[in-house]
Amino acid sequence: MPFTTFMPQALDAARAAADRGEVPVGAVIVAANGQVLAVAGNETRADNDPTAHAEILAIRRACALIGSERLTGCTLWVTLEPCPMCAAAIAHARIARLCYGASDPKSGGIETGPRLYTHANLHHSPEVIPGLEEEACGDILRDFFKNKRLQLDK
């Protein structure tokens, strides 16, 4: 099967999150056959839930859809490098491949911070493809926080 990117859908979910006042991160989970199982954007503020990151919500929705706690063979597309919490959830869900856009030097768990998938005692590590549409993914975040700072200055 040829490589198909689902980052445009993740970017759309990130923009929708920004429109709701959430930190603009979007995630898409795709089955091995190319079927989109779940799309989510951050909902931490709307749900008053610090775990309502886009990745966690997409994992929950995809698992509910297929009726399993394992997403074997699936790919997760996300606009920002997952934090350690999300990285662990990705491993526990047995997601096969993680594709993400912008790196997160402050809170990331893959390339920065604890680099979770380098630990020998982790039961599962997905294939990781970083930097996809990195500029577009980073721009959404930079613009969001720039606008927040401008609002504070008023």
C-alpha positions in Angstrom: 0.0 0.0 0.0 1.5 3.4 -0.9 2.3 5.9 1.8 -0.6 8.2 2.6 -0.3 11.1 5.0 -3.1 11.8 7.5 -1.4 14.9 8.8 -3.9 17.2 7.1 -6.7 15.7 9.1 -4.6 16.1 12.3 -3.9 19.7 11.4 -7.7 20.3 10.9 -8.3 18.8 14.4 -5.6 21.1 15.8 -7.2 24.1 14.2 -10.6 23.1 15.6 -9.1 22.8 19.1 -7.6 26.3 18.8 -11.0 27.7 17.7 -12.3 26.2 21.0 -9.5 27.9 23.0 -7.7 24.6 23.5 -3.9 24.2 22.9 -4.0 23.3 19.2 -2.9 19.6 19.0 -4.7 17.2 16.7 -4.5 13.4 16.4 -5.8 10.8 13.9 -5.7 7.0 14.3 -5.7 5.0 11.1 -6.1 1.2 10.8 -3.7 -0.8 8.8 -6.3 -0.9 5.9 -6.3 3.0 5.8 -9.6 3.4 7.6 -9.7 6.4 9.9 -10.8 5.1 13.3 -10.7 8.3 15.4 -9.9 12.0 15.1 -9.5 14.3 18.1 -8.1 17.6 19.3 -7.2 18.6 22.8 -10.2 18.9 25.2 -8.5 19.5 28.5 -10.3 22.8 29.2 -13.7 21.7 27.9 -13.6 18.5 30.0 -11.7 19.9 33.0 -9.5 16.9 32.5 -5.7 17.2 32.3 -5.6 13.8 30.5 -7.8 14.9 27.7 -4.9 15.3 25.2 -5.7 14.7 21.6 -3.7 11.4 21.6 -5.5 10.0 24.6 -8.9 11.0 23.3 -8.2 9.4 19.9 -6.9 6.2 21.5 -10.1 6.0 23.7 -12.4 6.6 20.7 -10.5 4.1 18.4 -10.5 1.4 21.1 -14.2 1.9 21.7 -14.9 1.7 18.0 -13.0 -1.6 17.5 -13.9 -3.0 20.9 -10.4 -3.7 22.1 -7.8 -2.0 24.3 -5.1 -2.8 21.6 -4.7 -0.9 18.4 -2.3 -3.4 16.8 -1.3 -2.4 13.3 -2.6 1.2 13.6 -0.8 4.4 13.0 -1.2 7.5 15.1 -0.7 10.9 13.4 -0.3 13.8 15.8 0.7 17.4 15.2 3.0 17.7 18.3 5.5 15.3 19.8 3.6 13.3 22.5 4.3 14.1 26.1 5.4 11.2 28.4 1.8 10.4 29.4 0.7 10.1 25.8 3.8 8.2 24.8 3.1 5.6 27.5 -0.5 5.3 26.4 0.6 4.8 22.8 2.9 2.0 23.9 0.2 0.4 26.1 -2.3 0.5 23.1 0.3 -1.3 21.0 0.1 1.3 18.2 2.4 0.2 15.4 3.6 3.6 14.1 3.7 7.1 15.5 4.0 10.0 13.0 4.2 13.4 14.4 4.9 17.0 13.3 6.5 19.5 15.6 9.0 18.5 18.3 8.3 19.6 21.8 11.6 20.5 23.5 9.8 21.5 26.7 7.4 18.6 27.3 8.0 15.9 24.7 8.5 12.3 25.7 10.0 10.9 22.5 13.0 12.9 21.2 13.3 15.0 24.4 12.6 14.6 28.1 12.5 11.0 29.2 12.8 9.5 25.6 10.4 6.8 26.7 10.8 4.5 23.8 14.5 4.1 24.5 13.9 2.3 27.8 14.6 -1.5 27.7 11.8 -2.3 30.1 9.0 -0.8 27.9 6.8 -3.6 26.6 6.2 -2.0 23.2 7.8 0.7 21.2 6.1 1.9 18.0 8.0 2.9 14.8 8.5 6.7 15.1 8.5 9.0 12.2 9.1 12.6 13.4 9.0 15.9 11.6 6.1 15.4 9.2 4.8 18.8 8.1 6.8 20.2 11.0 6.6 23.8 10.0 2.8 23.8 9.6 2.4 22.0 12.9 4.7 24.4 14.7 3.1 27.5 13.1 -0.3 26.6 14.5 1.1 26.4 18.0 3.3 29.5 17.7 0.3 31.5 16.3 -2.0 30.3 19.1 0.4 31.3 21.9 1.3 34.6 20.2 -2.4 35.5 20.1 -2.8 34.4 23.8 0.1 36.7 24.7 -1.4 39.6 22.7 -4.7 39.1 24.5 -2.9 39.3 27.9 -1.1 42.5 26.9 -4.5 44.3 26.2 
